[in-house]
Amino acid sequence: MQTEIALSTAESEYIALSQALQETIPFMRFMTELDVIFPINLPKPKLFCKLFVDNEACISMATSAKFTPRTKHIALKYHHFKSWVDRKLINIIHVGTHEQNADMLTKPLELKLFQKFRYDISGW
């Protein structure tokens, strides 16, 4: 549940993306700091996160370094993850409408698409 009113669906998706990363980034920091606290003689794995987003405008806002007149009103607190995206530690990937399994639970779908998502999720 979002606490702010978004002016567009792209902004709403961007806020949701930011809020999801507010819980992910501290966990990623913790995992990288574990090696400092408990040194182990093993190769260090590269830690990164993949995010799947279905809104291309949201993806362009998250990956672009520039602010446009349509996006400059978004509060600065939602841009905290951009440095992680720039350093390629967070990878934002587009997921098309016909691959978004969660839509089965949130939108009215045609029968064929509903059955596809139901099979993908539950196997029947």
N, CA, C and O atoms as a MOPAC input file, in Angstrom:
PM7 MOZYME 1SCF
protein

 N      0.83700 1    -1.17200 1     0.00000 1
 C      0.00000 1     0.00000 1     0.00000 1
 C      0.88500 1     1.24000 1     0.00000 1
 O      1.76800 1     1.38400 1     0.84600 1
 N      0.64400 1     2.12600 1    -0.94700 1
 C      1.46300 1     3.31500 1    -1.05700 1
 C      0.88800 1     4.43900 1    -0.20900 1
 O     -0.32500 1     4.54300 1    -0.02300 1
 N      1.78200 1     5.27700 1     0.30100 1
 C      1.36600 1     6.36600 1     1.17900 1
 C      1.22900 1     7.69300 1     0.45700 1
 O      0.77400 1     8.67300 1     1.04700 1
 N      1.61900 1     7.74200 1    -0.82300 1
 C      1.53100 1     8.96700 1    -1.60200 1
 C      0.61300 1     8.76800 1    -2.79600 1
 O      0.37600 1     7.64300 1    -3.23800 1
 N      0.10500 1     9.87200 1    -3.30600 1
 C     -0.73700 1     9.82300 1    -4.48500 1
 C      0.15400 1     9.99000 1    -5.70500 1
 O      0.88500 1    10.97400 1    -5.81400 1
 N      0.09600 1     9.04600 1    -6.60900 1
 C      0.89300 1     9.11000 1    -7.83300 1
 C      0.06000 1     9.73900 1    -8.93800 1
 O     -1.15400 1     9.54500 1    -9.00500 1
 N      0.72800 1    10.49500 1    -9.80400 1
 C      0.03300 1    11.17900 1   -10.87800 1
 C     -0.07600 1    10.34000 1   -12.15000 1
 O     -0.81700 1    10.69900 1   -13.06500 1
 N      0.65300 1     9.23100 1   -12.21600 1
 C      0.59000 1     8.35900 1   -13.39400 1
 C      0.89700 1     6.92900 1   -12.96800 1
 O      1.37600 1     6.68300 1   -11.86100 1
 N      0.61500 1     5.99700 1   -13.86400 1
 C      0.92600 1     4.60300 1   -13.54700 1
 C      2.43800 1     4.39000 1   -13.51000 1
 O      2.93100 1     3.56800 1   -12.73800 1
 N      3.17200 1     5.12900 1   -14.34100 1
 C      4.63600 1     5.00900 1   -14.32800 1
 C      5.19200 1     5.45300 1   -12.98400 1
 O      6.08700 1     4.81100 1   -12.43300 1
 N      4.66600 1     6.54300 1   -12.46100 1
 C      5.11300 1     7.02500 1   -11.15300 1
 C      4.72900 1     6.04500 1   -10.05200 1
 O      5.50900 1     5.81600 1    -9.12800 1
 N      3.55400 1     5.47400 1   -10.14100 1
 C      3.11700 1     4.49400 1    -9.16000 1
 C      4.03300 1     3.27400 1    -9.16400 1
 O      4.42300 1     2.78400 1    -8.10400 1
 N      4.37700 1     2.78300 1   -10.35600 1
 C      5.29700 1     1.65000 1   -10.46700 1
 C      6.68200 1     2.02000 1    -9.93500 1
 O      7.34500 1     1.19900 1    -9.30200 1
 N      7.11800 1     3.25200 1   -10.19200 1
 C      8.42500 1     3.70700 1    -9.73600 1
 C      8.47500 1     3.74700 1    -8.20400 1
 O      9.46900 1     3.34000 1    -7.60100 1
 N      7.41200 1     4.23400 1    -7.58800 1
 C      7.34200 1     4.27900 1    -6.12900 1
 C      7.34900 1     2.85700 1    -5.56000 1
 O      8.02500 1     2.58800 1    -4.56700 1
 N      6.60000 1     1.95500 1    -6.18600 1
 C      6.58500 1     0.55700 1    -5.73400 1
 C      7.96300 1    -0.08100 1    -5.88100 1
 O      8.39400 1    -0.83900 1    -5.01300 1
 N      8.64700 1     0.22300 1    -6.97000 1
 C     10.00500 1    -0.27400 1    -7.19500 1
 C     10.94000 1     0.23200 1    -6.11200 1
 O     11.73600 1    -0.53100 1    -5.56400 1
 N     10.84500 1     1.50100 1    -5.80800 1
 C     11.68200 1     2.09700 1    -4.77200 1
 C     11.41600 1     1.48300 1    -3.40200 1
 O     12.34900 1     1.21000 1    -2.64700 1
 N     10.15800 1     1.27100 1    -3.08700 1
 C      9.82000 1     0.69600 1    -1.79000 1
 C     10.27000 1    -0.75500 1    -1.67500 1
 O     10.65800 1    -1.19800 1    -0.59400 1
 N     10.22400 1    -1.49000 1    -2.76600 1
 C     10.72300 1    -2.86800 1    -2.74700 1
 C     12.23000 1    -2.87700 1    -2.51700 1
 O     12.75100 1    -3.73100 1    -1.79900 1
 N     12.91700 1    -1.93400 1    -3.12300 1
 C     14.37300 1    -1.87800 1    -2.97200 1
 C     14.80000 1    -1.32900 1    -1.60900 1
 O     15.95000 1    -1.51200 1    -1.21200 1
 N     13.91100 1    -0.67000 1    -0.89800 1
 C     14.23800 1    -0.21500 1     0.45400 1
 C     14.47800 1    -1.39300 1     1.38100 1
 O     15.16800 1    -1.25100 1     2.39000 1
 N     13.92700 1    -2.54000 1     1.06200 1
 C     14.16800 1    -3.74000 1     1.86100 1
 C     15.27100 1    -4.60800 1     1.26800 1
 O     15.92000 1    -5.36400 1     1.99100 1
 N     15.48600 1    -4.50900 1    -0.02000 1
 C     16.47500 1    -5.34500 1    -0.69400 1
 C     17.89300 1    -4.81800 1    -0.51400 1
 O     18.81200 1    -5.59600 1    -0.25500 1
 N     18.08100 1    -3.51800 1    -0.64700 1
 C     19.43000 1    -2.93400 1    -0.58900 1
 C     20.09900 1    -3.16600 1     0.76400 1
 O     21.26800 1    -3.54900 1     0.77200 1
 N     19.44600 1    -2.96300 1     1.90300 1
 C     20.11100 1    -3.28000 1     3.17500 1
 C     20.52200 1    -4.75000 1     3.27900 1
 O     21.57000 1    -5.06000 1     3.84600 1
 N     19.71700 1    -5.64300 1     2.74400 1
 C     20.07900 1    -7.06000 1     2.75300 1
 C     21.32000 1    -7.30200 1     1.89600 1
 O     22.19400 1    -8.07900 1     2.27800 1
 N     21.40200 1    -6.64300 1     0.74300 1
 C     22.57700 1    -6.78200 1    -0.11900 1
 C     23.82300 1    -6.23800 1     0.57600 1
 O     24.89900 1    -6.82900 1     0.48800 1
 N     23.66900 1    -5.10100 1     1.27000 1
 C     24.80600 1    -4.54500 1     2.03100 1
 C     25.25500 1    -5.51600 1     3.12500 1
 O     26.45000 1    -5.72900 1     3.32900 1
 N     24.29000 1    -6.09300 1     3.81500 1
 C     24.59900 1    -7.04400 1     4.88400 1
 C     25.37300 1    -8.24000 1     4.35100 1
 O     26.34400 1    -8.68200 1     4.96400 1
 N     24.94100 1    -8.76000 1     3.20900 1
 C     25.60800 1    -9.92400 1     2.63200 1
 C     27.04900 1    -9.60900 1     2.22600 1
 O     27.92500 1   -10.46500 1     2.34800 1
 N     27.29900 1    -8.39800 1     1.74700 1
 C     28.67000 1    -8.03800 1     1.37200 1
 C     29.53000 1    -7.78400 1     2.61600 1
 O     30.74000 1    -8.01000 1     2.58700 1
 N     28.92100 1    -7.32300 1     3.69200 1
 C     29.68200 1    -7.06700 1     4.92200 1
 C     29.97200 1    -8.33700 1     5.71200 1
 O     30.86100 1    -8.34300 1     6.56300 1
 N     29.24500 1    -9.39900 1     5.44600 1
 C     29.48600 1   -10.64900 1     6.15800 1
 C     30.91300 1   -11.15000 1     5.96200 1
 O     31.50500 1   -11.71700 1     6.88100 1
 N     31.46400 1   -10.94600 1     4.77500 1
 C     32.81500 1   -11.40400 1     4.49900 1
 C     33.84500 1   -10.64100 1     5.34100 1
 O     34.88600 1   -11.19300 1     5.69800 1
 N     33.56200 1    -9.40300 1     5.65100 1
 C     34.48100 1    -8.61300 1     6.48700 1
 C     34.44000 1    -9.11500 1     7.92400 1
 O     35.47400 1    -9.19800 1     8.58800 1
 N     33.26000 1    -9.44700 1     8.39800 1
 C     33.10300 1    -9.88900 1     9.78500 1
 C     33.59500 1   -11.32500 1     9.96500 1
 O     34.31700 1   -11.63400 1    10.91300 1
 N     33.19300 1   -12.19200 1     9.03900 1
 C     33.57600 1   -13.60000 1     9.08900 1
 C     34.36500 1   -13.95900 1     7.83800 1
 O     33.79300 1   -14.49500 1     6.88900 1
 N     35.66000 1   -13.67800 1     7.81300 1
 C     36.42400 1   -13.96100 1     6.58700 1
 C     36.52200 1   -15.46800 1     6.32100 1
 O     36.87900 1   -16.25400 1     7.19900 1
 N     36.20000 1   -15.83300 1     5.10500 1
 C     36.26300 1   -17.22300 1     4.67000 1
 C     37.17100 1   -17.26600 1     3.44700 1
 O     37.11700 1   -16.37800 1     2.59700 1
 N     37.99100 1   -18.28100 1     3.36300 1
 C     38.93200 1   -18.38600 1     2.25700 1
 C     38.26600 1   -19.01500 1     1.02500 1
 O     38.70300 1   -20.05600 1     0.53300 1
 N     37.22800 1   -18.38200 1     0.55100 1
 C     36.52900 1   -18.81500 1    -0.65100 1
 C     36.42200 1   -17.61700 1    -1.59300 1
 O     36.46300 1   -16.47300 1    -1.13900 1
 N     36.28700 1   -17.86000 1    -2.87300 1
 C     36.09800 1   -16.72400 1    -3.78400 1
 C     34.79800 1   -15.98900 1    -3.45700 1
 O     33.78000 1   -16.60700 1    -3.14500 1
 N     34.85400 1   -14.67600 1    -3.53500 1
 C     33.67300 1   -13.87500 1    -3.21600 1
 C     32.70900 1   -13.88000 1    -4.39400 1
 O     33.10100 1   -13.55600 1    -5.51500 1
 N     31.46200 1   -14.24100 1    -4.15500 1
 C     30.49300 1   -14.17500 1    -5.25600 1
 C     30.08600 1   -12.73100 1    -5.51600 1
 O     30.04900 1   -11.91000 1    -4.60000 1
 N     29.78600 1   -12.43600 1    -6.75500 1
 C     29.29200 1   -11.09700 1    -7.08700 1
 C     27.79900 1   -11.06500 1    -6.77900 1
 O     27.03000 1   -11.88100 1    -7.28900 1
 N     27.41200 1   -10.14600 1    -5.96800 1
 C     26.02900 1   -10.04600 1    -5.52000 1
 C     25.30000 1    -9.00800 1    -6.35700 1
 O     25.74500 1    -7.86400 1    -6.45200 1
 N     24.19200 1    -9.39100 1    -6.95900 1
 C     23.37100 1    -8.45700 1    -7.71100 1
 C     21.91300 1    -8.88700 1    -7.62200 1
 O     21.60200 1   -10.00200 1    -7.20300 1
 N     21.03600 1    -7.99100 1    -8.01900 1
 C     19.59900 1    -8.22100 1    -7.89500 1
 C     18.93700 1    -7.98200 1    -9.24600 1
 O     19.24900 1    -7.00600 1    -9.93000 1
 N     18.02900 1    -8.86600 1    -9.63000 1
 C     17.23000 1    -8.69000 1   -10.83800 1
 C     15.81500 1    -8.30400 1   -10.44000 1
 O     15.19600 1    -8.95900 1    -9.60100 1
 N     15.30900 1    -7.24200 1   -11.04400 1
 C     13.93700 1    -6.80700 1   -10.80700 1
 C     13.15900 1    -6.90600 1   -12.10700 1
 O     13.65200 1    -6.51000 1   -13.16300 1
 N     11.96800 1    -7.42400 1   -12.03500 1
 C     11.13300 1    -7.57100 1   -13.21300 1
 C      9.98000 1    -6.57000 1   -13.11600 1
 O      9.16200 1    -6.63200 1   -12.19900 1
 N      9.93100 1    -5.64800 1   -14.08100 1
 C      8.94900 1    -4.56800 1   -14.07200 1
 C      8.19800 1    -4.60000 1   -15.39300 1
 O      8.79100 1    -4.87100 1   -16.43700 1
 N      6.89400 1    -4.32300 1   -15.35800 1
 C      6.10900 1    -4.37600 1   -16.58800 1
 C      5.81900 1    -3.00700 1   -17.19100 1
 O      5.08300 1    -2.91900 1   -18.17400 1
 N      6.37000 1    -1.95100 1   -16.63800 1
 C      6.11600 1    -0.61000 1   -17.13500 1
 C      7.40400 1    -0.02800 1   -17.69900 1
 O      8.35200 1     0.22300 1   -16.95500 1
 N      7.44200 1     0.18700 1   -19.01400 1
 C      8.65900 1     0.66400 1   -19.66000 1
 C      9.01000 1     2.09400 1   -19.26400 1
 O     10.19000 1     2.44100 1   -19.20700 1
 N      8.01600 1     2.92600 1   -18.99100 1
 C      8.28900 1     4.29000 1   -18.54200 1
 C      8.97300 1     4.27800 1   -17.17700 1
 O      9.86500 1     5.08700 1   -16.92000 1
 N      8.56500 1     3.37700 1   -16.31900 1
 C      9.19200 1     3.22500 1   -15.00400 1
 C     10.64800 1     2.78600 1   -15.15400 1
 O     11.52700 1     3.27700 1   -14.44600 1
 N     10.89400 1     1.86600 1   -16.07500 1
 C     12.25800 1     1.38700 1   -16.30200 1
 C     13.13700 1     2.51400 1   -16.81700 1
 O     14.28300 1     2.64500 1   -16.38800 1
 N     12.62000 1     3.33300 1   -17.73100 1
 C     13.42700 1     4.43600 1   -18.24700 1
 C     13.69200 1     5.48700 1   -17.17200 1
 O     14.76500 1     6.09000 1   -17.15800 1
 N     12.73600 1     5.71500 1   -16.27300 1
 C     12.97300 1     6.65700 1   -15.15900 1
 C     14.04200 1     6.11800 1   -14.22500 1
 O     14.86800 1     6.87800 1   -13.71900 1
 N     14.03200 1     4.80500 1   -13.99100 1
 C     14.97700 1     4.20300 1   -13.05200 1
 C     16.38400 1     4.11600 1   -13.62100 1
 O     17.35700 1     4.20400 1   -12.87200 1
 N     16.51000 1     3.94700 1   -14.92700 1
 C     17.83200 1     3.77400 1   -15.52400 1
 C     18.42200 1     5.06700 1   -16.06500 1
 O     19.62500 1     5.12500 1   -16.32000 1
 N     17.62600 1     6.08900 1   -16.24400 1
 C     18.10700 1     7.35700 1   -16.78300 1
 C     18.67700 1     8.22800 1   -15.67100 1
 O     18.14300 1     8.26800 1   -14.56200 1
 N     19.74900 1     8.91400 1   -15.97500 1
 C     20.37000 1     9.80900 1   -14.99000 1
 C     19.70400 1    11.18200 1   -14.99200 1
 O     19.88700 1    11.95800 1   -14.05500 1
 N     18.94600 1    11.48300 1   -16.02000 1
 C     18.33100 1    12.80500 1   -16.17200 1
 C     16.92800 1    12.82700 1   -15.58600 1
 O     16.23200 1    11.81300 1   -15.53600 1
 N     16.54200 1    14.01000 1   -15.14900 1
 C     15.17000 1    14.25100 1   -14.74200 1
 C     14.49300 1    15.01100 1   -15.87300 1
 O     15.07400 1    15.93000 1   -16.44900 1
 N     13.28300 1    14.62900 1   -16.18200 1
 C     12.52200 1    15.33800 1   -17.20500 1
 C     11.45400 1    16.17600 1   -16.51100 1
 O     11.17800 1    15.96800 1   -15.32900 1
 N     10.85300 1    17.11500 1   -17.22700 1
 C      9.79500 1    17.91100 1   -16.59100 1
 C      8.64500 1    17.06400 1   -16.04900 1
 O      7.96300 1    17.47300 1   -15.10900 1
 N      8.42700 1    15.88700 1   -16.63700 1
 C      7.33700 1    15.03300 1   -16.16000 1
 C      7.71600 1    14.19700 1   -14.94400 1
 O      6.84200 1    13.65000 1   -14.27200 1
 N      9.00400 1    14.09400 1   -14.65600 1
 C      9.42600 1    13.24700 1   -13.53100 1
 C     10.10500 1    14.01800 1   -12.41300 1
 O     10.41700 1    13.43200 1   -11.37600 1
 N     10.34400 1    15.30100 1   -12.58700 1
 C     11.09100 1    16.02400 1   -11.55300 1
 C     10.27700 1    16.27000 1   -10.28300 1
 O     10.84600 1    16.64800 1    -9.25900 1
 N      8.97800 1    16.06800 1   -10.32500 1
 C      8.15300 1    16.25500 1    -9.13500 1
 C      8.20900 1    15.05600 1    -8.18900 1
 O      7.75700 1    15.15600 1    -7.04800 1
 N      8.75200 1    13.93000 1    -8.63800 1
 C      8.82900 1    12.73900 1    -7.78600 1
 C      9.80400 1    13.02400 1    -6.64800 1
 O     10.90700 1    13.51700 1    -6.88200 1
 N      9.40700 1    12.71900 1    -5.44300 1
 C     10.20900 1    13.03400 1    -4.26100 1
 C     11.58100 1    12.35900 1    -4.32700 1
 O     11.71900 1    11.24200 1    -4.82600 1
 N     12.57800 1    13.05800 1    -3.81600 1
 C     13.95100 1    12.54000 1    -3.84600 1
 C     14.10400 1    11.23900 1    -3.08400 1
 O     15.00100 1    10.45300 1    -3.38700 1
 N     13.25500 1    10.99400 1    -2.10900 1
 C     13.38900 1     9.77300 1    -1.31500 1
 C     13.16600 1     8.51200 1    -2.13900 1
 O     13.54100 1     7.42200 1    -1.70700 1
 N     12.56600 1     8.64000 1    -3.31300 1
 C     12.32700 1     7.47600 1    -4.15100 1
 C     13.46700 1     7.18700 1    -5.12400 1
 O     13.42700 1     6.18400 1    -5.83800 1
 N     14.48000 1     8.04700 1    -5.16300 1
 C     15.59100 1     7.86600 1    -6.09000 1
 C     16.81800 1     7.24100 1    -5.43000 1
 O     17.90100 1     7.26500 1    -6.01400 1
 N     16.67800 1     6.69200 1    -4.24800 1
 C     17.81400 1     6.19300 1    -3.47400 1
 C     18.55400 1     5.04200 1    -4.14100 1
 O     19.71600 1     4.80900 1    -3.81000 1
 N     17.94900 1     4.32600 1    -5.04300 1
 C     18.54200 1     3.11700 1    -5.62200 1
 C     19.26700 1     3.36500 1    -6.93400 1
 O     19.85500 1     2.43300 1    -7.48200 1
 N     19.25000 1     4.58300 1    -7.46000 1
 C     19.82100 1     4.84000 1    -8.79100 1
 C     21.31700 1     4.54500 1    -8.85900 1
 O     21.79800 1     4.08700 1    -9.89600 1
 N     22.05000 1     4.78900 1    -7.80500 1
 C     23.49100 1     4.49200 1    -7.83900 1
 C     23.73100 1     2.99000 1    -7.94800 1
 O     24.71500 1     2.56000 1    -8.54800 1
 N     22.84500 1     2.20200 1    -7.37700 1
 C     22.97200 1     0.74200 1    -7.46700 1
 C     22.70100 1     0.28100 1    -8.89200 1
 O     23.33400 1    -0.65900 1    -9.37200 1
 N     21.77200 1     0.93200 1    -9.56500 1
 C     21.47400 1     0.59900 1   -10.96100 1
 C     22.65100 1     1.00500 1   -11.84400 1
 O     23.02600 1     0.26900 1   -12.75700 1
 N     23.23300 1     2.17300 1   -11.57500 1
 C     24.38800 1     2.64600 1   -12.35000 1
 C     25.58700 1     1.71700 1   -12.21300 1
 O     26.33200 1     1.51600 1   -13.17100 1
 N     25.77300 1     1.15300 1   -11.03200 1
 C     26.91100 1     0.25300 1   -10.79600 1
 C     26.61400 1    -1.18500 1   -11.22700 1
 O     27.43100 1    -2.08100 1   -11.01200 1
 N     25.46000 1    -1.40100 1   -11.82800 1
 C     25.04300 1    -2.72100 1   -12.33800 1
 C     24.86600 1    -3.75600 1   -11.23100 1
 O     24.98700 1    -4.95500 1   -11.48100 1
 N     24.58300 1    -3.30500 1   -10.01400 1
 C     24.28600 1    -4.22400 1    -8.92300 1
 C     22.79700 1    -4.56000 1    -8.88100 1
 O     22.39000 1    -5.57300 1    -8.31300 1
 N     21.99900 1    -3.69500 1    -9.49000 1
 C     20.57200 1    -3.93600 1    -9.64300 1
 C     20.26100 1    -3.85600 1   -11.12800 1
 O     20.56100 1    -2.86100 1   -11.78800 1
 N     19.65700 1    -4.91700 1   -11.64200 1
 C     19.32700 1    -4.99300 1   -13.05800 1
 C     17.80500 1    -5.00300 1   -13.19500 1
 O     17.13600 1    -5.88500 1   -12.65700 1
 N     17.26300 1    -4.02400 1   -13.91300 1
 C     15.81300 1    -3.92200 1   -14.08400 1
 C     15.46200 1    -4.46800 1   -15.46600 1
 O     15.96400 1    -3.98700 1   -16.48100 1
 N     14.59700 1    -5.47600 1   -15.49000 1
 C     14.26100 1    -6.19500 1   -16.70600 1
 C     12.77000 1    -6.02300 1   -17.00000 1
 O     11.93300 1    -6.11000 1   -16.10200 1
 N     12.45700 1    -5.78000 1   -18.26200 1
 C     11.06300 1    -5.62300 1   -18.66000 1
 C     10.39000 1    -6.99300 1   -18.79300 1
 O     10.95900 1    -7.93200 1   -19.34900 1
 N      9.17800 1    -7.08000 1   -18.27200 1
 C      8.36100 1    -8.28900 1   -18.39700 1
 C      7.08400 1    -7.87800 1   -19.11400 1
 O      6.36900 1    -6.98200 1   -18.66600 1
 N      6.80600 1    -8.53900 1   -20.22800 1
 C      5.62300 1    -8.21200 1   -21.01500 1
 C      4.33100 1    -8.61500 1   -20.32300 1
 O      4.33700 1    -9.37300 1   -19.35400 1
 N      3.23400 1    -8.09900 1   -20.83300 1
 C      1.92300 1    -8.37300 1   -20.25000 1
 C      1.57300 1    -9.85500 1   -20.27600 1
 O      0.93800 1   -10.36200 1   -19.35000 1
 N      1.98400 1   -10.55100 1   -21.33000 1
 C      1.61500 1   -11.96500 1   -21.45600 1
 C      2.54400 1   -12.88500 1   -20.66700 1
 O      2.38300 1   -14.10500 1   -20.72000 1
 N      3.50000 1   -12.33500 1   -19.94400 1
 C      4.36500 1   -13.14300 1   -19.08500 1
 C      4.20000 1   -12.78700 1   -17.61200 1
 O      4.90700 1   -13.33200 1   -16.76500 1
 N      3.28600 1   -11.89100 1   -17.29700 1
 C      3.10100 1   -11.39000 1   -15.93700 1
 C      2.09700 1   -12.28300 1   -15.20800 1
 O      0.89300 1   -12.03000 1   -15.24400 1
 N      2.59500 1   -13.32300 1   -14.55000 1
 C      1.72700 1   -14.30100 1   -13.89300 1
 C      0.85500 1   -13.69400 1   -12.80400 1
 O     -0.25200 1   -14.17900 1   -12.56700 1
 N      1.32000 1   -12.66000 1   -12.14400 1
 C      0.55100 1   -12.04900 1   -11.06400 1
 C     -0.71700 1   -11.37900 1   -11.56700 1
 O     -1.62900 1   -11.12600 1   -10.78000 1
 N     -0.79700 1   -11.08600 1   -12.86400 1
 C     -2.00800 1   -10.47200 1   -13.40900 1
 C     -3.22400 1   -11.35900 1   -13.21900 1
 O     -4.35000 1   -10.86300 1   -13.18300 1
 N     -3.01600 1   -12.66400 1   -13.09600 1
 C     -4.12500 1   -13.58800 1   -12.87800 1
 C     -4.86500 1   -13.23700 1   -11.58300 1
 O     -6.06800 1   -13.47300 1   -11.47200 1
 N     -4.16100 1   -12.68600 1   -10.62700 1
 C     -4.75900 1   -12.38400 1    -9.33100 1
 C     -5.27500 1   -10.95100 1    -9.22700 1
 O     -5.98800 1   -10.62000 1    -8.28000 1
 N     -4.92100 1   -10.09700 1   -10.19200 1
 C     -5.25300 1    -8.68100 1   -10.05200 1
 C     -6.09900 1    -8.10600 1   -11.17400 1
 O     -6.64400 1    -7.01300 1   -11.02500 1
 N     -6.23000 1    -8.82300 1   -12.31400 1
 C     -6.92800 1    -8.24800 1   -13.46500 1
 C     -7.89900 1    -9.25900 1   -14.07000 1
 O     -7.69900 1   -10.46800 1   -13.95700 1
 N     -8.94400 1    -8.75600 1   -14.70900 1
 C     -9.78900 1    -9.67000 1   -15.47600 1
 C     -9.06000 1   -10.04000 1   -16.77000 1
 O     -8.59300 1    -9.16000 1   -17.49300 1
 N     -8.96300 1   -11.32800 1   -17.05700 1
 C     -8.22200 1   -11.80200 1   -18.22800 1
 C     -9.11900 1   -12.65900 1   -19.10300 1
 O    -10.12600 1   -13.19700 1   -18.64300 1
 N     -8.74400 1   -12.78000 1   -20.36800 1
 C     -9.44400 1   -13.72800 1   -21.23100 1
 C     -9.11500 1   -15.14100 1   -20.76100 1
 O     -8.08100 1   -15.36600 1   -20.13100 1
 N     -9.98100 1   -16.07700 1   -21.06200 1
 C     -9.87800 1   -17.42600 1   -20.53200 1
 C     -8.54900 1   -18.09700 1   -20.87200 1
 O     -7.94700 1   -18.73500 1   -20.00900 1
 N     -8.08900 1   -17.96700 1   -22.09500 1
 C     -6.85900 1   -18.62800 1   -22.52300 1
 C     -5.64400 1   -18.13200 1   -21.72300 1
 O     -4.81000 1   -18.93100 1   -21.29700 1
 N     -5.55100 1   -16.81900 1   -21.52500 1
 C     -4.44300 1   -16.24900 1   -20.75500 1
 C     -4.53500 1   -16.63600 1   -19.28100 1
 O     -3.52500 1   -16.92400 1   -18.64000 1
 N     -5.77300 1   -16.63800 1   -18.74800 1
 C     -5.97000 1   -17.06000 1   -17.36600 1
 C     -5.50400 1   -18.50700 1   -17.16700 1
 O     -4.82000 1   -18.81800 1   -16.19100 1
 N     -5.87900 1   -19.38300 1   -18.09900 1
 C     -5.47600 1   -20.78600 1   -17.98500 1
 C     -3.96100 1   -20.93900 1   -18.09500 1
 O     -3.38100 1   -21.78500 1   -17.41400 1
 N     -3.31800 1   -20.14700 1   -18.92900 1
 C     -1.85700 1   -20.19600 1   -19.05400 1
 C     -1.20600 1   -19.80700 1   -17.73000 1
 O     -0.31000 1   -20.50200 1   -17.25100 1
 N     -1.65300 1   -18.69600 1   -17.13400 1
 C     -1.07700 1   -18.24500 1   -15.86100 1
 C     -1.36000 1   -19.24400 1   -14.75000 1
 O     -0.49800 1   -19.50500 1   -13.91200 1
 N     -2.57100 1   -19.80700 1   -14.74100 1
 C     -2.91400 1   -20.80100 1   -13.72200 1
 C     -1.98800 1   -22.00600 1   -13.82700 1
 O     -1.53800 1   -22.53400 1   -12.81000 1
 N     -1.70400 1   -22.43800 1   -15.03700 1
 C     -0.79900 1   -23.56900 1   -15.23700 1
 C      0.62900 1   -23.20400 1   -14.80800 1
 O      1.31500 1   -24.00700 1   -14.17500 1
 N      1.07000 1   -21.99100 1   -15.15400 1
 C      2.41900 1   -21.55200 1   -14.76700 1
 C      2.59200 1   -21.52100 1   -13.25100 1
 O      3.64800 1   -21.88700 1   -12.73700 1
 N      1.56900 1   -21.09100 1   -12.54800 1
 C      1.66700 1   -20.95100 1   -11.09000 1
 C      1.44700 1   -22.28500 1   -10.37800 1
 O      2.22500 1   -22.65800 1    -9.49900 1
 N      0.39200 1   -23.00100 1   -10.75500 1
 C      0.02900 1   -24.19500 1    -9.97900 1
 C      0.29800 1   -25.51400 1   -10.68500 1
 O      0.33500 1   -26.55700 1   -10.03200 1
 N      0.48400 1   -25.49900 1   -11.99000 1
 C      0.76400 1   -26.72900 1   -12.71000 1
 C     -0.47000 1   -27.47600 1   -13.18900 1
 O     -0.34400 1   -28.59600 1   -13.68300 1
 N     -1.66600 1   -26.89100 1   -13.05900 1
 C     -2.87100 1   -27.56000 1   -13.57200 1
 C     -3.78100 1   -26.58000 1   -14.27600 1
 O     -4.84000 1   -26.96700 1   -14.77100 1

